[in-house]
């Protein structure tokens, strides 16, 4: 038998919910320094070009840009099953011949980008695309292999996480 919620308990619950909601609003306010992520996973295994297009078709800016350690850490947790068990997941890091590693949002890869073995490469004759591999590091590949894709919205960030 359940006991009815008292007026005091209901007031406390509403107060806690109100405080949490206020914290959420303040930390997600522009300029607050809060980090927000809007990610989605394309479960269908596609090459990097088709994965990017699928992200755009779903309203995302393309493959996820993860230029900070916080963004990379969150993405690893969010997409764990896909990079760990499905041979990796495409992300929005590109290396074009004669250029440097650039995230899709235009941010250059930094010295703390968690590259895996033999990456980043200094030169190549073909474009290379980033993937979080089974060991949780970023490796650069031709993009022709079929893998899942991690979509990101970096022009406008909200708190939504989807798998489609």
Beta strands, then each sheet from edge to edge (+ up, - down):
strand 1: 38-46
strand 2: 62-63
strand 3: 89-95
strand 4: 101-103
strand 5: 128-132
strand 6: 138-141
strand 7: 147-152
strand 8: 160-163
sheet 1: 2+ 7- 1+ 8+
sheet 2: 2+ 7- 3- 4+
sheet 3: 2+ 7- 3- 5+ 6-
end
